[in-house]
Amino acid sequence: MLVQTDSRRRITLPSNLGIKPGDAVDLEVLDDGRILIVPVEAIPKHQLWAWTVENKAAITASLADPRPSAVVANMAEAKTTAKRWSGEG
């Protein structure tokens, strides 16, 4: 698709691309001069811990865990449940 820059070097992306005003995009200039625009979701810094390879694997494994969920009412119950699930209790 051909687009043209305006006087401020901006381009307008067609609406059928699914990119809405305010969406974050990653812009990369490739070695051959092509420009790659990739829609991204920004992750708040306080949530980055969940996006490490190890934590993503642990989350995936937990979703496949056949054990029933447990509801805990207080810290003592939480510690007992954690020990039982970790094989310590």
C-alpha contacts under 8 A as a table, 3 or more apart, distances in Angstrom:
res1	aa1	res2	aa2	distance
3	V	11	I	6.67
3	V	12	T	7.27
3	V	13	L	7.83
4	Q	11	I	6.17
5	T	8	R	7.41
5	T	9	R	4.88
5	T	10	R	5.07
5	T	11	I	4.82
5	T	12	T	7.93
6	D	9	R	5.21
6	D	10	R	5.42
6	D	11	I	6.56
7	S	10	R	7.45
13	L	17	L	7.33
13	L	19	I	7.74
14	P	17	L	5.99
15	S	18	G	5.98
15	S	19	I	6.72
15	S	20	K	7.31
16	N	19	I	7.88
19	I	23	D	6.31
19	I	39	P	7.17
20	K	23	D	5.58
23	D	39	P	7.32
23	D	40	V	7.82
24	A	39	P	6.07
24	A	40	V	5.60
24	A	41	E	6.51
24	A	42	A	7.12
25	V	37	I	6.29
25	V	38	V	5.34
25	V	39	P	4.26
25	V	40	V	5.26
26	D	36	L	7.90
26	D	37	I	5.64
26	D	38	V	5.05
26	D	39	P	6.27
26	D	40	V	6.50
27	L	35	I	6.89
27	L	36	L	5.70
27	L	37	I	4.64
27	L	38	V	6.53
28	E	35	I	5.71
28	E	36	L	5.08
28	E	37	I	6.54
29	V	33	G	6.04
29	V	34	R	5.87
29	V	35	I	4.55
29	V	36	L	6.30
30	L	33	G	5.31
30	L	34	R	5.28
30	L	35	I	6.08
30	L	36	L	7.20
31	D	34	R	7.38
43	I	47	Q	6.52
43	I	48	L	6.54
44	P	47	Q	5.48
44	P	48	L	6.69
45	K	48	L	5.24
46	H	49	W	7.20
47	Q	50	A	5.93
47	Q	51	W	7.56
48	L	51	W	5.33
48	L	52	T	7.32
49	W	52	T	6.08
49	W	55	N	7.39
50	A	55	N	5.48
50	A	56	K	6.43
51	W	55	N	6.36
51	W	56	K	5.88
52	T	55	N	5.30
52	T	56	K	6.08
53	V	56	K	5.26
53	V	57	A	6.20
54	E	57	A	5.17
54	E	58	A	6.24
55	N	58	A	4.91
55	N	59	I	6.07
56	K	59	I	5.10
56	K	60	T	6.13
57	A	60	T	5.07
57	A	61	A	6.09
58	A	61	A	5.04
58	A	62	S	6.07
59	I	62	S	5.04
59	I	63	L	6.33
60	T	63	L	5.25
60	T	64	A	6.64
61	A	64	A	5.19
61	A	65	D	6.29
62	S	65	D	4.98
70	A	81	T	7.95
72	V	75	M	7.77
72	V	77	E	5.57
72	V	78	A	5.73
73	A	77	E	6.59
73	A	78	A	7.69
74	N	77	E	5.50
74	N	78	A	6.34
75	M	78	A	4.90
75	M	79	K	6.17
76	A	79	K	5.21
76	A	80	T	6.27
77	E	80	T	5.07
77	E	81	T	6.07
78	A	81	T	5.16
78	A	82	A	6.07
79	K	82	A	5.08
79	K	83	K	6.14
80	T	83	K	5.22
80	T	84	R	6.19
80	T	89	G	7.33
81	T	84	R	5.08
81	T	85	W	6.12
82	A	85	W	5.18
82	A	86	S	6.01
83	K	86	S	5.14
83	K	87	G	6.14
83	K	88	E	4.88
83	K	89	G	4.97
84	R	87	G	5.26
84	R	88	E	5.83
84	R	89	G	4.51
85	W	88	E	7.56
85	W	89	G	7.85
86	S	89	G	7.69
